[in-house]
Amino acid sequence: MSSQHLESSSGPILSSTYFMYIKNQNTIPVNVIQPNGTRQTINAGDTYSSYAYGVHTVVAPGDPDVVYFKVNYADRSNMSTEKGPLSGDFMLSVRMI
């Protein structure tokens, strides 16, 4: 889990966790291959969330995997994407809580 601890003269004032969200805005389900290799299905209109650093790969259902895009979530200040051969409608966001 990613946490940031802020200090003041009177001690810690905040602890935050950064979550990454991928919303599937397509009419079909897609799969996310998580950094640990497990797969999670995101149904149409649903949102995947994770605080795990690493590469999250969004693929079409089926075999072999055909990639929509990859998100390299290195840390809370370093995120990049890489487009695959498929096009789709997704919303990517990061939230600090």
TAUR-V960792 format. One record per residue. N is the residue number from 1. RES is the residue in three letters. SS is DSSP state (~ for helix, > for strand, _ for the rest). PHI is phi in whole degrees, 0 to 359 (* if undefined). Layout:
n=[N | N]
res=[RES | RES]
ss=[SS | SS]
phi=[PHI | PHI]
This chain:
n=[1 | 2 | 3 | 4 | 5 | 6 | 7 | 8 | 9 | 10 | 11 | 12 | 13 | 14 | 15 | 16 | 17 | 18 | 19 | 20 | 21 | 22 | 23 | 24 | 25 | 26 | 27 | 28 | 29 | 30 | 31 | 32 | 33 | 34 | 35 | 36 | 37 | 38 | 39 | 40 | 41 | 42 | 43 | 44 | 45 | 46 | 47 | 48 | 49 | 50 | 51 | 52 | 53 | 54 | 55 | 56 | 57 | 58 | 59 | 60 | 61 | 62 | 63 | 64 | 65 | 66 | 67 | 68 | 69 | 70 | 71 | 72 | 73 | 74 | 75 | 76 | 77 | 78 | 79 | 80 | 81 | 82 | 83 | 84 | 85 | 86 | 87 | 88 | 89 | 90 | 91 | 92 | 93 | 94 | 95 | 96 | 97]
res=[MET | SER | SER | GLN | HIS | LEU | GLU | SER | SER | SER | GLY | PRO | ILE | LEU | SER | SER | THR | TYR | PHE | MET | TYR | ILE | LYS | ASN | GLN | ASN | THR | ILE | PRO | VAL | ASN | VAL | ILE | GLN | PRO | ASN | GLY | THR | ARG | GLN | THR | ILE | ASN | ALA | GLY | ASP | THR | TYR | SER | SER | TYR | ALA | TYR | GLY | VAL | HIS | THR | VAL | VAL | ALA | PRO | GLY | ASP | PRO | ASP | VAL | VAL | TYR | PHE | LYS | VAL | ASN | TYR | ALA | ASP | ARG | SER | ASN | MET | SER | THR | GLU | LYS | GLY | PRO | LEU | SER | GLY | ASP | PHE | MET | LEU | SER | VAL | ARG | MET | ILE]
ss=[_ | _ | > | > | > | > | > | > | _ | _ | > | > | > | > | > | > | > | > | > | > | > | > | > | > | _ | _ | _ | _ | _ | > | > | > | > | _ | _ | _ | _ | _ | > | > | > | > | _ | _ | _ | _ | > | > | > | > | _ | _ | _ | > | > | > | > | > | > | > | _ | _ | _ | _ | _ | _ | > | > | > | > | > | > | > | > | > | _ | _ | > | > | > | > | > | > | _ | _ | _ | _ | _ | _ | > | > | > | > | > | > | > | _]
phi=[* | 265 | 227 | 238 | 247 | 259 | 244 | 232 | 297 | 259 | 114 | 299 | 241 | 200 | 232 | 236 | 242 | 255 | 250 | 259 | 236 | 235 | 262 | 276 | 260 | 271 | 268 | 236 | 288 | 228 | 246 | 247 | 267 | 282 | 305 | 274 | 96 | 284 | 248 | 224 | 274 | 249 | 290 | 305 | 84 | 270 | 235 | 265 | 227 | 203 | 245 | 278 | 283 | 130 | 267 | 251 | 249 | 263 | 231 | 286 | 296 | 120 | 224 | 280 | 292 | 244 | 271 | 280 | 195 | 240 | 243 | 265 | 264 | 288 | 192 | 298 | 246 | 219 | 225 | 222 | 236 | 224 | 282 | 262 | 286 | 269 | 249 | 201 | 245 | 226 | 236 | 249 | 212 | 233 | 231 | 260 | 232]
